[in-house]
Amino acid sequence: MKTDTAICAFLVCVAMTNLATSSSMIWSGNITGLGQVNSDGLAYSGLLWIPRLAGTIHPSSKLDFALSASVLAHRQGHQDFYSGWKMTGEPYRAWIRWSDSLSEIRFGLQRLAFGPARMLRAQQWFDQLQPQDPLRFTQGVWALRYSRYSLSNRVLQLWLVQGENELRGNDILKSTDGKLETGGRFESPLLTGEMGISFHRREIEHFREKEQELRLGLDGFWDLGPGLWFELTSRYTDLNNSRIHWISTLMVGGDYTVPWGNGVTITLEHLENRLGPKLSVSEEIQNVSALGWSTALNFMDQLAGYSYYTWDTDLDLHSLFWQRTLDHWQIQIGILGSLKGGKWRQQQYGETVRIEMDGQLTIIYRY
């Protein structure tokens, strides 16, 4: 993390503390303790602070805002050797919004996520949301977004996003830094559910070559007893130094609550990626399946589990989580690992973490 970004995050926190005395503003946030250890003795510990200030510009105004920062202190080590504590920080949310009863315009650093998928998200274009994360942590994008709602539950969104030279969501290539990206989404009810169509256009960089990338997404969700949903996306780019111009992804999923005890909700999803020089020609096919389940033991405790399997590489990942929720506290204990000895990497609160056979502890205090 760049030093100037960390300083900026610190200054945002100081400003929020000074402004929080106003009656029209709400000061909130959370402090999270993180712990992780694997079977080889590699340990990770951290403390994540996300303060938030939200409020209205004026009591009679249609303008409101939110400011938030993400400050992480962490260290890792193996057995008797541990690195020193490292601190990183960055703005987490920083937006201002004008809204009335049926429309809004939001400008600044904001979350942008959509689609019905739970675990295998073909339309994870901008976020890093994970189903097992109790914080629902995801980095935002700098954007100008217009949303229009109707009384018939139709929603239109249009956005301008600032490109950044880093990967977002399920990106394969980075955007050109500073270039504006355009996109939008339309959702509409259909029978017992709804459908949505999304598009996005951006400039990407690949071995110093710059080219336009076009994305189109279609998704739907229906409640037919079991819940059923799908996401279908296609990406096209005309890179001269690559044979892959098309990436098409289809995800289908469903869930059903079995009447065992307090009810066990079982979720199943399958995703297929097709990569090739043409939309009708695939040189590589990738398949991933995911199974999730959750049940409430009582008003405070919940059990959940997730399993992933990649068919082409024969990799598996399984996890089991117990979670207790109190008024201000949330505790989660988890076990993650591969039965085949595989190693995974995933984003965790802005850092890349390697997963083997791991035990995790997360303690969240919300204020």
C-alpha positions in Angstrom: 0.0 0.0 0.0 1.4 3.4 -0.9 2.3 5.7 2.0 0.2 8.6 0.7 -2.9 6.3 0.7 -2.3 5.3 4.3 -1.9 9.0 5.3 -5.1 9.8 3.4 -7.0 7.1 5.3 -5.6 8.4 8.6 -6.7 12.0 7.8 -10.2 10.8 6.8 -10.5 9.1 10.3 -9.4 12.3 12.1 -11.9 14.4 10.1 -14.7 11.9 10.9 -13.9 12.2 14.6 -14.1 16.0 14.5 -17.3 16.1 12.5 -19.2 13.4 14.5 -20.4 15.9 17.1 -23.1 17.2 14.8 -26.7 15.9 15.5 -27.3 15.3 11.8 -24.5 12.8 11.6 -24.2 9.2 12.7 -20.8 7.8 13.8 -20.5 4.0 13.6 -18.1 1.4 12.5 -16.5 -1.9 13.5 -13.3 -3.3 14.9 -12.4 -6.8 13.9 -9.7 -9.1 15.3 -8.4 -11.7 12.9 -6.5 -14.9 13.5 -5.5 -17.7 11.2 -3.1 -20.7 11.5 -2.5 -23.6 9.2 -1.2 -27.2 9.6 2.4 -26.1 8.8 2.4 -23.6 11.7 2.1 -20.5 9.5 0.1 -18.0 11.4 -1.6 -14.7 10.6 -3.0 -12.2 12.9 -4.5 -8.8 12.3 -6.7 -6.0 13.6 -9.1 -4.2 11.1 -10.8 -0.9 11.9 -13.5 0.4 9.7 -14.9 3.7 11.1 -17.9 5.3 9.3 -19.5 8.7 9.4 -22.8 9.2 7.6 -25.3 12.1 7.6 -27.2 14.7 5.7 -25.7 18.0 4.4 -28.7 19.9 5.8 -31.9 18.7 7.5 -34.1 19.9 4.7 -31.7 18.8 1.9 -31.9 15.8 -0.3 -28.2 15.4 -0.1 -26.5 12.8 2.2 -23.0 11.4 2.4 -20.9 8.6 3.9 -17.2 8.5 4.7 -15.3 5.4 5.8 -11.8 4.2 6.0 -10.2 0.7 6.2 -7.1 0.5 8.5 -5.4 -2.9 8.9 -2.6 -3.8 11.3 -1.3 -7.3 10.7 1.6 -9.7 10.9 2.4 -13.2 9.9 5.1 -15.8 10.8 6.1 -19.4 11.1 6.6 -21.1 14.5 9.2 -19.0 16.3 9.7 -16.3 13.6 7.2 -13.6 13.1 7.4 -10.5 10.9 6.9 -7.1 12.5 3.5 -5.5 12.5 2.6 -3.8 9.3 -0.1 -1.1 9.0 -2.0 -0.3 5.8 -4.9 2.1 5.3 -7.1 3.4 2.5 -10.4 5.1 2.0 -13.2 2.5 2.1 -16.3 4.5 1.2 -16.5 8.2 0.3 -19.6 9.3 -1.5 -22.2 12.0 -1.7 -25.8 11.3 -2.9 -28.7 13.3 -4.1 -32.0 11.4 -4.0 -35.8 11.7 -4.2 -38.5 9.1 -4.0 -37.7 7.4 -7.3 -34.2 8.3 -8.3 -30.7 9.0 -6.9 -27.3 10.2 -8.1 -24.3 8.9 -6.2 -20.7 10.2 -6.7 -17.5 8.9 -5.1 -16.0 5.7 -3.7 -18.9 3.2 -3.5 -19.8 -0.4 -3.6 -21.0 -1.8 -7.0 -22.3 -5.4 -6.9 -25.2 -7.2 -8.5 -26.5 -10.5 -9.6 -28.3 -13.4 -7.8 -25.4 -15.8 -7.5 -24.1 -16.7 -4.0 -20.8 -18.5 -4.3 -19.8 -18.7 -8.0 -20.5 -15.2 -9.4 -20.1 -14.7 -13.1 -21.1 -11.0 -12.7 -18.5 -10.3 -10.0 -17.2 -7.4 -12.0 -16.3 -4.9 -9.3 -16.4 -6.5 -5.9 -14.6 -9.2 -3.7 -17.6 -10.3 -1.7 -17.3 -13.8 -0.1 -20.3 -15.8 1.3 -18.5 -16.8 4.4 -17.3 -13.3 5.4 -19.4 -11.9 8.3 -18.2 -8.3 7.5 -19.3 -8.5 3.8 -16.0 -6.6 3.1 -15.3 -5.4 -0.4 -13.3 -2.6 -1.8 -15.2 0.1 -3.7 -14.8 1.8 -7.0 -14.7 5.5 -7.8 -17.8 6.1 -9.8 -20.7 8.4 -10.8 -23.9 6.3 -10.7 -27.5 7.1 -11.6 -30.3 4.9 -10.4 -34.0 5.2 -11.4 -36.7 3.2 -9.7 -40.3 2.6 -10.7 -43.5 1.7 -8.8 -43.5 -1.6 -10.7 -40.1 -2.6 -9.2 -38.1 -1.9 -12.3 -34.6 -0.5 -11.8 -32.3 1.3 -14.2 -28.7 2.0 -13.3 -26.1 3.9 -15.4 -22.5 4.4 -14.3 -19.1 6.0 -15.1 -16.3 4.2 -13.3 -12.7 5.5 -13.1 -10.3 2.8 -14.3 -7.5 1.7 -12.0 -4.4 -0.3 -12.7 -5.4 -3.2 -10.5 -7.6 -6.3 -10.7 -11.2 -6.0 -9.5 -13.7 -8.8 -8.9 -13.0 -11.6 -11.4 -10.9 -9.5 -13.7 -8.2 -11.2 -15.7 -6.6 -8.1 -17.1 -6.1 -4.7 -15.5 -7.9 -1.5 -16.6 -6.0 1.4 -18.0 -5.4 3.8 -15.0 -7.4 6.9 -15.1 -9.6 6.0 -18.1 -13.4 6.3 -17.7 -15.4 3.2 -18.0 -19.1 3.1 -18.9 -21.9 0.7 -18.1 -25.3 0.1 -16.8 -27.9 -2.4 -15.7 -31.7 -2.9 -16.0 -33.8 -5.1 -13.7 -37.5 -6.0 -14.2 -39.9 -8.4 -12.6 -40.8 -11.5 -14.6 -43.4 -14.0 -13.4 -42.5 -15.1 -9.9 -39.0 -13.6 -10.1 -36.9 -11.0 -11.9 -34.4 -10.7 -14.7 -31.5 -8.3 -15.2 -29.3 -7.3 -18.1 -25.9 -5.6 -17.5 -23.2 -4.1 -19.8 -19.8 -2.6 -19.2 -17.1 -1.2 -21.5 -13.5 -0.4 -20.4 -10.0 0.0 -21.8 -7.5 -2.8 -20.7 -3.8 -3.2 -20.9 -1.9 -6.4 -21.9 1.8 -6.4 -22.6 1.7 -2.6 -23.3 -1.1 -3.1 -25.7 -4.3 -1.2 -25.0 -7.7 -2.4 -26.3 -11.4 -2.0 -25.5 -13.1 -4.8 -23.6 -16.9 -5.2 -23.8 -19.0 -7.2 -21.3 -22.6 -8.2 -21.4 -24.4 -10.0 -18.6 -27.9 -11.6 -18.3 -29.3 -13.0 -15.1 -32.5 -14.2 -13.5 -34.0 -15.4 -10.3 -37.3 -17.2 -9.6 -38.9 -18.6 -6.5 -40.7 -21.8 -7.5 -40.6 -23.5 -4.2 -36.8 -24.0 -4.5 -35.1 -20.8 -5.5 -33.6 -21.0 -9.0 -31.2 -18.5 -10.7 -28.6 -18.1 -13.4 -25.9 -15.7 -14.6 -24.6 -15.6 -18.2 -21.8 -13.3 -19.2 -19.7 -12.7 -22.3 -16.5 -10.7 -22.6 -14.9 -9.6 -25.9 -11.6 -8.0 -26.6 -9.5 -7.8 -29.8 -6.0 -8.1 -28.4 -3.4 -8.7 -31.2 -1.0 -10.7 -28.9 -3.6 -13.1 -27.6 -5.5 -16.0 -29.1 -8.3 -15.6 -26.6 -10.8 -12.9 -27.6 -14.0 -14.3 -26.1 -14.7 -15.5 -22.5 -18.2 -16.8 -21.9 -19.4 -17.8 -18.5 -22.6 -19.6 -17.5 -23.6 -20.2 -13.9 -26.7 -22.0 -12.7 -27.8 -22.4 -9.1 -30.6 -23.1 -6.7 -31.4 -23.5 -3.0 -34.0 -25.2 -0.9 -34.7 -25.3 2.8 -35.1 -28.8 4.2 -37.3 -29.0 7.3 -34.6 -30.5 9.6 -34.5 -28.9 13.1 -34.8 -25.2 12.6 -34.4 -25.6 8.8 -31.3 -26.3 6.7 -30.8 -24.2 3.6 -28.9 -26.1 0.9 -27.4 -24.1 -2.0 -25.9 -25.7 -5.1 -24.1 -23.8 -8.0 -22.2 -24.8 -11.1 -20.1 -22.5 -13.3 -18.6 -23.1 -16.7 -16.0 -20.9 -18.4 -15.4 -21.1 -22.2 -12.4 -19.3 -23.7 -11.7 -19.1 -27.4 -10.9 -16.9 -30.4 -14.6 -16.8 -31.4 -17.8 -17.0 -29.5 -18.7 -20.3 -31.1 -15.1 -21.8 -30.8 -13.7 -22.8 -27.3 -10.1 -23.7 -26.9 -10.4 -24.1 -23.1 -13.3 -25.1 -20.9 -13.2 -24.7 -17.1 -15.9 -26.1 -14.7 -16.3 -25.3 -11.0 -19.0 -26.6 -8.6 -20.0 -25.3 -5.2 -22.2 -26.6 -2.4 -23.2 -24.5 0.6 -25.5 -25.1 3.6 -26.5 -23.1 6.7 -28.7 -23.7 9.7 -29.7 -21.6 12.7 -29.1 -23.5 16.0 -30.9 -20.9 18.0 -31.4 -17.1 18.0 -27.7 -16.5 18.4 -25.8 -19.4 16.8 -25.5 -20.5 13.2 -23.6 -23.3 11.4 -22.6 -23.0 7.8 -20.4 -25.0 5.4 -19.1 -24.5 1.9 -17.4 -26.8 -0.6 -15.8 -26.0 -4.0 -14.4 -28.3 -6.6 -12.6 -27.4 -9.9 -13.1 -30.3 -12.4 -10.2 -29.5 -14.7 -7.5 -29.2 -12.1 -9.0 -31.6 -9.5 -8.8 -29.1 -6.7 -11.2 -29.0 -3.7 -11.8 -26.6 -0.8 -14.1 -27.3 2.1 -15.0 -25.1 5.1 -17.1 -25.2 8.2 -18.1 -22.1 10.3 -19.8 -21.6 13.6 -21.0 -18.1 14.3 -22.5 -16.4 17.3 -24.2 -13.0 17.0 -24.9 -10.7 20.0 -26.0 -7.1 20.2 -22.6 -5.5 19.4 -20.4 -8.6 19.0 -20.0 -11.3 16.4 -17.7 -14.3 16.8 -16.9 -16.7 14.0 -14.7 -19.8 14.2 -13.9 -21.7 11.0 -11.9 -24.6 9.6 -10.8 -24.6 5.9 -8.9 -27.1 3.9 -8.5 -29.4 1.0 -9.0 -33.2 1.2 -6.6 -33.6 -1.7 -3.9 -31.4 -0.3 -4.5 -28.5 -2.7 -3.5 -24.9 -2.0 -5.8 -22.0 -2.7 -5.3 -18.2 -2.6 -8.1 -15.7 -1.9 -8.5 -12.0 -1.1 -9.1 -11.4 2.6 -9.7 -7.8 3.7 -7.5 -6.4 1.0 -4.6 -8.9 1.5 -3.9 -12.2 -0.5 -4.0 -15.2 1.9 -2.9 -18.7 1.1 -5.3 -21.4 2.3 -4.1 -25.0 3.1 -5.6 -26.7 6.2 -6.4 -23.6 8.2 -8.2 -22.6 11.4 -9.7 -19.1 11.5 -11.0 -16.9 14.3 -12.9 -13.6 13.6 -14.2 -11.4 16.4 -16.2 -8.3 15.4 -17.3 -5.4 17.6 -19.8 -3.1 16.1 -20.5 0.4 17.5 
